[in-house]
Amino acid sequence: MIGSQKSWDAMRTRLESRLSGLTGLPHCVLTGRGATAIWLALKAFAERVPERTGVVIPVTLCTSPPAVVIHAGLTPVFCDTDPATGNLCPKALSKLLAERDDILCVLAAHLYGEPADMPAIAAACDQAGAFLIEDSAQALGADGIGTYGDVTILSFGHTKIVEAGGGGAALTHDPVLAAAMQRKADALPEKSPNVSAWAETYRSTYYAAQSVWDRSPEAKEWVGAVCRAEPGLYLYRLAEGQTGLILSALERLDAEAAGRRERAAVYDRAFAGIGTPLKRTGAGVPWRYGLMLPEQHRDAAAAVLREAGIDASCWYPSCTRFFGDRGQYPGGEAIERGILNLWVDDRADKARIERTAAIVSNVLTGAAANGGRQYG
């Protein structure tokens, strides 16, 4: 038992050191998942400034960050995104922060693997006296992540750039903040055996709601209800066995990042004149190849690609209505209506990418590749 504990402690230290080296942030707190790390940061911020309770969340995001805001006893405050990138819009953020004095923290996600406009976002946070989280769950390996945030979040779960089956981390320059997060992390339970069942409840609820929410938008609130009901879905410690899996997966990071950038460039060439790709600066590591299509053709393009055995998704829907916010967010709504995500992992070779482009082009011109079926 003593030897096992020493081995576990050594493995944790190796992983913490590796993640600190990747981000340049000296203090690392390991967690069961990225959402857990966000919760730890929020709880530590709230101890410092308990009179502030609002947490700014970009509308283009998955439901986990707003859910853990609620589980931290705080209030999600949604902010519009830039439809050219899918990331938090600095102008919308500055306007929101000027109108409110209750904002504890801003969460800026580097969505689709592309760093958000952190200089502008950090300047707005500094002026408002708000903490800043860099959610880098989709952007591990991108240049400059962790430069601006009070805390930077990493994740190694399903679909992430480095996928190890789970695990996350919160990293910071601040030793006092790190100690506060570590104390809270140590008090968390182990991952519940019910997590798989809760996750399946979430998935089944999500897809049931998706089937009707175009005509009944209130159906999205079914999803938010599941998020609120099961804190154990988000909040747990890193399992001992996960540490070695993450370390092993990180050995692939450089090759994975290079491969994704190369395949995104192939997509750029294949899709020249077809749709509008999300803006990329070259600093990011593409999580997916994001392509904006005319909304009257987007769903048809995704369906025909799937029929052809090619992975495609339409994430993310604006997450506001899942949590009862019915405001207008034109940037996030444009992403919801137009985004088509194409995979950039090693299955996407040149032939597959060119076939994908041909299928999408045919949909946009009105004739699908599978037998001339008409769309649009």
C-alpha positions as CSV (number, residue, x, y, z in Angstrom):
1,M,0.0,0.0,0.0
2,I,2.8,2.4,0.9
3,G,4.6,1.6,-2.3
4,S,1.5,2.0,-4.3
5,Q,0.8,5.4,-2.8
6,K,4.4,6.5,-3.5
7,S,4.0,5.4,-7.1
8,W,0.7,7.3,-7.4
9,D,2.2,10.4,-5.9
10,A,5.2,10.2,-8.3
11,M,2.9,9.8,-11.3
12,R,0.8,12.8,-10.2
13,T,3.9,14.9,-9.8
14,R,5.1,13.9,-13.3
15,L,1.7,14.8,-14.8
16,E,1.6,18.1,-12.9
17,S,5.1,19.0,-14.1
18,R,4.2,18.0,-17.7
19,L,1.1,20.2,-17.8
20,S,3.0,23.1,-16.2
21,G,5.7,22.8,-18.8
22,L,3.1,22.9,-21.6
23,T,1.3,26.0,-20.3
24,G,4.1,27.9,-18.5
25,L,1.9,27.9,-15.4
26,P,3.7,26.7,-12.2
27,H,0.8,25.4,-10.2
28,C,-1.4,22.5,-11.3
29,V,-4.4,21.0,-9.7
30,L,-5.6,17.7,-11.2
31,T,-9.3,16.9,-11.5
32,G,-11.7,14.2,-12.7
33,R,-12.7,16.3,-15.7
34,G,-12.4,19.8,-17.1
35,A,-15.8,20.9,-15.7
36,T,-14.5,20.0,-12.2
37,A,-11.6,22.3,-12.7
38,I,-13.9,25.2,-13.7
39,W,-15.9,24.5,-10.5
40,L,-12.8,24.6,-8.3
41,A,-11.7,27.9,-9.8
42,L,-15.2,29.5,-9.3
43,K,-15.4,28.3,-5.7
44,A,-12.0,29.8,-5.0
45,F,-12.9,33.1,-6.6
46,A,-16.1,33.3,-4.7
47,E,-14.3,33.0,-1.4
48,R,-12.2,36.0,-2.3
49,V,-15.2,38.2,-3.6
50,P,-18.3,36.7,-2.1
51,E,-20.5,39.7,-2.9
52,R,-20.2,39.0,-6.7
53,T,-22.2,36.1,-8.1
54,G,-22.3,36.5,-11.9
55,V,-20.2,34.4,-14.2
56,V,-20.0,35.4,-17.9
57,I,-20.3,32.4,-20.2
58,P,-20.1,32.7,-24.1
59,V,-23.4,31.5,-25.6
60,T,-21.6,29.2,-28.0
61,L,-20.5,26.4,-25.7
62,C,-21.5,23.1,-24.3
63,T,-23.7,22.8,-21.3
64,S,-21.0,21.8,-18.8
65,P,-19.6,25.2,-17.9
66,P,-23.0,26.8,-17.2
67,A,-24.0,23.7,-15.2
68,V,-20.9,23.9,-12.9
69,V,-21.5,27.7,-12.4
70,I,-24.9,26.7,-11.0
71,H,-23.4,23.9,-8.9
72,A,-20.9,26.5,-7.5
73,G,-23.9,28.5,-6.2
74,L,-23.3,31.2,-8.9
75,T,-25.3,32.6,-11.8
76,P,-24.5,32.1,-15.5
77,V,-24.6,35.5,-17.4
78,F,-24.5,34.8,-21.1
79,C,-22.6,36.9,-23.6
80,D,-22.7,36.8,-27.4
81,T,-20.0,35.2,-29.5
82,D,-18.3,36.4,-32.7
83,P,-19.9,34.5,-35.6
84,A,-16.6,34.6,-37.5
85,T,-14.8,32.5,-34.9
86,G,-17.4,31.1,-32.4
87,N,-15.4,32.7,-29.5
88,L,-16.5,35.2,-26.9
89,C,-17.0,38.6,-28.5
90,P,-14.9,41.3,-26.8
91,K,-17.2,44.2,-27.8
92,A,-20.2,42.4,-26.4
93,L,-18.3,41.5,-23.2
94,S,-17.2,45.1,-22.7
95,K,-20.8,46.3,-23.0
96,L,-22.0,43.7,-20.6
97,L,-19.4,44.4,-18.0
98,A,-20.1,48.2,-18.2
99,E,-23.7,47.5,-17.4
100,R,-23.2,45.2,-14.4
101,D,-21.3,45.4,-11.1
102,D,-21.9,41.8,-10.0
103,I,-19.6,39.9,-12.3
104,L,-17.2,37.7,-10.4
105,C,-15.6,36.0,-13.4
106,V,-15.5,35.7,-17.1
107,L,-15.0,32.3,-18.8
108,A,-13.4,32.6,-22.2
109,A,-13.3,29.3,-24.1
110,H,-10.8,28.8,-26.9
111,L,-13.5,27.1,-29.0
112,Y,-12.9,24.9,-32.0
113,G,-9.2,24.9,-31.0
114,E,-8.7,28.6,-31.9
115,P,-7.5,31.0,-29.1
116,A,-10.0,33.7,-28.3
117,D,-9.0,37.4,-28.5
118,M,-7.4,37.3,-25.0
119,P,-5.7,40.7,-25.0
120,A,-9.1,42.5,-25.5
121,I,-11.0,40.1,-23.1
122,A,-8.3,40.4,-20.4
123,A,-8.4,44.2,-20.7
124,A,-12.2,44.2,-20.2
125,C,-11.9,42.0,-17.2
126,D,-9.1,44.1,-15.6
127,Q,-11.3,47.2,-16.0
128,A,-14.2,45.5,-14.4
129,G,-12.2,43.8,-11.6
130,A,-13.4,40.4,-12.8
131,F,-11.4,37.1,-12.6
132,L,-10.7,35.4,-16.0
133,I,-10.7,31.7,-16.8
134,E,-9.2,30.4,-20.0
135,D,-11.1,27.3,-20.9
136,S,-8.6,25.5,-23.1
137,A,-10.4,22.2,-23.1
138,Q,-10.5,22.2,-27.0
139,A,-7.2,23.9,-27.5
140,L,-4.4,22.0,-25.9
141,G,-1.2,22.6,-27.9
142,A,-2.4,26.0,-29.2
143,D,0.2,28.8,-28.9
144,G,-0.1,31.2,-25.9
145,I,-2.9,29.5,-24.0
146,G,-2.7,30.3,-20.3
147,T,-1.0,33.7,-20.9
148,Y,-3.9,35.9,-19.7
149,G,-6.2,33.9,-17.4
150,D,-6.2,33.8,-13.6
151,V,-6.8,30.1,-14.1
152,T,-6.4,27.9,-17.3
153,I,-8.5,24.8,-17.7
154,L,-7.4,21.6,-19.6
155,S,-9.4,18.5,-20.4
156,F,-8.6,15.0,-21.6
157,G,-12.0,13.6,-22.1
158,H,-14.0,12.4,-25.1
159,T,-13.3,14.2,-28.4
160,K,-10.5,16.4,-26.9
161,I,-7.3,16.9,-28.9
162,V,-5.5,14.6,-26.5
163,E,-8.1,12.1,-25.5
164,A,-7.4,9.8,-22.5
165,G,-10.9,8.8,-21.4
166,G,-11.2,11.6,-18.8
167,G,-9.3,13.9,-16.5
168,G,-8.7,17.6,-16.3
169,A,-6.6,20.2,-14.7
170,A,-6.7,23.8,-13.4
171,L,-3.4,25.7,-13.7
172,T,-2.4,29.1,-12.3
173,H,0.4,31.5,-11.5
174,D,-1.1,32.2,-8.1
175,P,0.1,29.8,-5.3
176,V,-2.6,31.0,-2.9
177,L,-5.3,30.3,-5.5
178,A,-3.8,27.0,-6.3
179,A,-3.8,26.0,-2.6
180,A,-7.4,26.9,-2.3
181,M,-8.3,24.8,-5.4
182,Q,-6.3,21.9,-4.2
183,R,-8.0,21.8,-0.8
184,K,-11.4,21.7,-2.6
185,A,-10.1,19.1,-5.0
186,D,-9.0,16.8,-2.2
187,A,-12.4,17.0,-0.6
188,L,-14.2,15.9,-3.7
189,P,-15.6,12.3,-4.0
190,E,-14.3,9.7,-6.4
191,K,-16.1,9.3,-9.6
192,S,-19.5,7.8,-8.9
193,P,-20.4,4.4,-10.5
194,N,-23.6,6.2,-11.6
195,V,-21.8,8.7,-13.9
196,S,-22.4,6.5,-17.0
197,A,-26.1,6.3,-16.2
198,W,-26.3,10.0,-15.6
199,A,-24.5,10.7,-18.9
200,E,-26.8,8.4,-20.7
201,T,-29.8,10.3,-19.2
202,Y,-28.2,13.5,-20.4
203,R,-27.7,12.2,-23.9
204,S,-31.2,10.7,-24.3
205,T,-32.8,13.9,-22.9
206,Y,-30.6,16.1,-25.3
207,Y,-31.6,14.1,-28.4
208,A,-35.3,13.9,-27.4
209,A,-35.3,17.7,-26.9
210,Q,-33.4,18.3,-30.2
211,S,-36.1,16.4,-32.1
212,V,-38.7,19.0,-31.1
213,W,-37.0,22.2,-30.1
214,D,-37.3,23.9,-33.5
215,R,-41.0,24.1,-33.0
216,S,-40.9,24.1,-29.2
217,P,-37.8,25.9,-28.0
218,E,-38.8,25.4,-24.4
219,A,-37.8,21.8,-24.8
220,K,-34.2,22.8,-24.4
221,E,-34.9,23.4,-20.7
222,W,-35.3,19.6,-20.3
223,V,-31.6,19.4,-20.9
224,G,-30.8,22.1,-18.3
225,A,-32.9,20.3,-15.8
226,V,-30.7,17.2,-16.1
227,C,-27.6,19.4,-15.7
228,R,-29.0,20.8,-12.5
229,A,-30.1,17.5,-11.1
230,E,-26.8,15.6,-11.2
231,P,-23.8,17.4,-9.7
232,G,-22.0,14.1,-9.6
233,L,-21.8,14.1,-13.4
234,Y,-19.3,17.0,-13.1
235,L,-17.6,17.0,-9.7
236,Y,-15.1,14.3,-8.8
237,R,-11.4,13.6,-8.2
238,L,-9.0,12.3,-10.8
239,A,-8.8,8.5,-10.6
240,E,-5.4,7.0,-9.9
241,G,-5.4,4.9,-13.1
242,Q,-6.2,7.9,-15.3
243,T,-2.9,9.6,-14.6
244,G,-0.8,7.2,-16.6
245,L,-3.3,7.3,-19.4
246,I,-3.0,11.1,-19.7
247,L,0.8,11.0,-19.5
248,S,0.8,8.4,-22.3
249,A,-1.6,10.4,-24.4
250,L,0.4,13.6,-24.0
251,E,3.3,11.9,-25.8
252,R,1.2,12.2,-29.0
253,L,0.5,15.9,-28.6
254,D,3.1,17.4,-30.9
255,A,2.3,15.0,-33.7
256,E,-1.5,15.3,-33.2
257,A,-1.3,19.1,-33.3
258,A,0.9,19.1,-36.4
259,G,-1.4,16.6,-38.1
260,R,-4.5,18.6,-37.3
261,R,-3.0,21.8,-38.7
262,E,-1.9,20.0,-41.9
263,R,-5.3,18.5,-42.4
264,A,-7.1,21.8,-41.8
265,A,-4.9,23.3,-44.6
266,V,-6.1,20.5,-46.9
267,Y,-9.7,21.3,-46.0
268,D,-9.0,24.9,-46.9
269,R,-7.8,24.0,-50.3
270,A,-10.6,21.5,-50.9
271,F,-13.3,23.9,-49.7
272,A,-12.1,27.0,-51.6
273,G,-15.3,28.7,-52.7
274,I,-17.6,26.3,-50.7
275,G,-19.0,27.9,-47.5
276,T,-16.9,30.1,-45.2
277,P,-14.4,28.5,-42.8
278,L,-14.2,29.9,-39.3
279,K,-11.3,32.2,-39.0
280,R,-8.0,30.7,-37.9
281,T,-4.8,32.6,-37.0
282,G,-2.4,29.7,-37.2
283,A,-1.9,29.8,-33.4
284,G,-4.6,27.2,-32.8
285,V,-4.9,23.5,-33.0
286,P,-8.1,22.7,-34.9
287,W,-10.5,20.7,-32.8
288,R,-12.8,20.4,-35.8
289,Y,-12.7,22.0,-39.2
290,G,-15.5,24.6,-38.7
291,L,-17.4,25.6,-41.9
292,M,-20.2,28.1,-42.0
293,L,-22.9,27.2,-44.6
294,P,-26.2,28.8,-45.7
295,E,-28.7,27.7,-43.0
296,Q,-31.1,26.3,-45.6
297,H,-28.4,23.8,-46.7
298,R,-26.5,23.1,-43.5
299,D,-28.7,20.3,-42.1
300,A,-28.9,18.6,-45.5
301,A,-25.1,18.7,-45.9
302,A,-24.6,17.1,-42.5
303,A,-27.2,14.4,-43.2
304,V,-25.8,13.5,-46.6
305,L,-22.2,13.3,-45.2
306,R,-23.4,11.0,-42.4
307,E,-25.2,8.8,-45.0
308,A,-21.9,8.6,-46.8
309,G,-20.1,7.4,-43.6
310,I,-18.4,10.8,-43.0
311,D,-18.5,12.3,-39.5
312,A,-20.1,15.7,-39.3
313,S,-21.7,17.7,-36.5
314,C,-23.6,20.9,-36.0
315,W,-22.2,21.9,-32.6
316,Y,-22.8,24.2,-30.9
317,P,-26.4,25.3,-30.4
318,S,-26.6,28.4,-28.3
319,C,-26.6,27.2,-24.7
320,T,-28.8,30.0,-23.3
321,R,-32.2,28.4,-23.6
322,F,-31.0,25.2,-21.9
323,F,-30.8,27.4,-18.8
324,G,-33.9,29.5,-19.2
325,D,-32.2,32.6,-20.8
326,R,-34.4,33.9,-23.7
327,G,-32.3,36.9,-24.7
328,Q,-31.2,37.6,-28.3
329,Y,-27.6,36.7,-29.2
330,P,-27.2,37.1,-32.9
331,G,-23.6,35.9,-33.1
332,G,-24.3,32.7,-31.3
333,E,-27.5,32.1,-33.1
334,A,-25.7,32.5,-36.5
335,I,-23.2,29.8,-35.4
336,E,-26.1,27.5,-34.3
337,R,-27.8,27.9,-37.7
338,G,-24.8,27.6,-39.9
339,I,-21.9,25.7,-38.4
340,L,-20.8,22.3,-39.9
341,N,-17.9,20.6,-38.1
342,L,-15.7,18.2,-39.9
343,W,-13.2,15.8,-38.3
344,V,-9.5,16.6,-38.5
345,D,-8.1,13.4,-36.8
346,D,-6.0,10.9,-38.7
347,R,-9.1,9.4,-40.4
348,A,-9.3,12.5,-42.6
349,D,-6.9,11.8,-45.3
350,K,-6.7,13.8,-48.6
351,A,-9.1,11.6,-50.5
352,R,-11.7,11.7,-47.7
353,I,-11.4,15.5,-47.4
354,E,-11.9,15.9,-51.2
355,R,-14.9,13.6,-51.2
356,T,-16.3,15.6,-48.3
357,A,-15.9,18.8,-50.2
358,A,-17.6,17.3,-53.3
359,I,-20.6,16.1,-51.3
360,V,-21.0,19.5,-49.6
361,S,-20.6,21.3,-53.0
362,N,-23.3,19.1,-54.5
363,V,-25.7,19.9,-51.6
364,L,-25.1,23.6,-52.0
365,T,-25.9,23.4,-55.7
366,G,-29.0,21.4,-55.1
367,A,-28.0,17.8,-56.1
368,A,-26.7,15.4,-53.5
369,A,-24.0,13.0,-54.5
370,N,-26.0,9.9,-53.6
371,G,-28.3,9.5,-56.6
372,G,-29.1,13.1,-57.4
373,R,-31.6,13.7,-54.6
374,Q,-32.5,17.4,-54.5
375,Y,-32.1,19.7,-51.5
376,G,-32.7,23.4,-50.7
